[in-house]
Amino acid sequence: MNGGRVVMIVGAGPGVSGSVARRFAREGYDVALVGIDDDALAVLSDELRSLGAAAEWSVVDITDVDAASGAITALGERFGRVDVLHFNPSAFREKDPLSLSVPELLEDVALGVGALLTSVQAARPLMSTGGRVTVTGSMAADQPWNKAASLGVQKAGVRNLVHSLDTTLEPDGIRAVSVTVRGTLAKEGPFTPDRVADALWSAAHQDESDWQTEVPYSG
């Protein structure tokens, strides 16, 4: 690897995570990708390399704590550092509170919240002063759709966890932030994946003297 800045994207694939990867690559970052679809990661890596970035990927179930921790550590060590850790995944399950079972809720929270803990704990030894943790948030945290009840729980939980992470990491010069997307992703308009990626880039590079752990994006 060339020793440049590195963004690691957990939950990588098409959509917002792919746009985040390309946004950082255009800014000179190399990119480490963690996801579950080998073909999608291979295609995205080729795109990133065409932008001049070094790109590597690992396929792993990020709800498997031991496997995910090992994969994140190994991938990070290949680059030698992690400057920005971006966490993107959540589970969409169309069930209301009367049909959603406790095991299903816990399964979804393990992905949308618990996997952030796994990711940060594994990446932390490779992060140093100036490092950043970014998370794709959602208005579902405040305005949940009852027919996908677990999603709102995940987004409220992950936003809350970001606040705790930031307080814990701040003494070491590492900051955490979630971007609350207050709109529905679309192919055109203010809520395209590329526009959301721009908001995440800006949140990661906000002035530390006035740091916000949650940044709303309303288009």
C-alpha positions, 0 to 999 in steps of 0.5 A: 500500500502507498501509506496514504489516508485510508477509509474503511467502509463497513457494510459496503456495496451499492448505494450510499456506501458505494458513493461514500467510497467514491467520494473519499477516493476522489479526495485521495483516500485509499479504501478498505471495504467490508461487506457480504457480496463478493461480486459487488465489492469486486465491482466497486473496487475496480471503480475505486482503482479507476479513480486512483485509489488502492482498494481491498475488500473482505467478505464477512458477516459483520454480526459474527463478532469473531469473524468480523473482528478478524476480518477488519483487523486483517484488512486494516493491517494490510493498509497499516492504518484507518483514518476514517471508519464508516459504518453503513448497515441496517436491517429492513424488516417489514413487520409492525410491533405486533408481528415482530418477535423479540429474536427478530428485533435482537437480530436486526439490532445486532446488525444495525447497532451491535456491529458498530461496536465490533467495527470500532473495537477492531479498528481502534488499534489502527486509528490515531489522533485525527481519526473519525468514525462516521455513521449513516443515520436516518429520520427513522430514529425520530419518525419510525414507520410502524410497519418496519419497527426494528429499523427505527430502533436500530437508527435510534440506538446507533445514534445514541451509541455514536454519542457515547463513542465520541465521548470515549474516543475524544481524549485520544483525538478521535471523533464520531458523528452520525448523519441523520438523513431526513428524507428518502433516498432517490435516484434524483434530487437532494437525497441521491446517494452521492448527495448523502455521501457529500454530507457524510464527507462534510460531517467527517471534516467539520471543525473540531472546535465546534464538533457535533456528534449528530448532523442532520441532512435535510437536502 
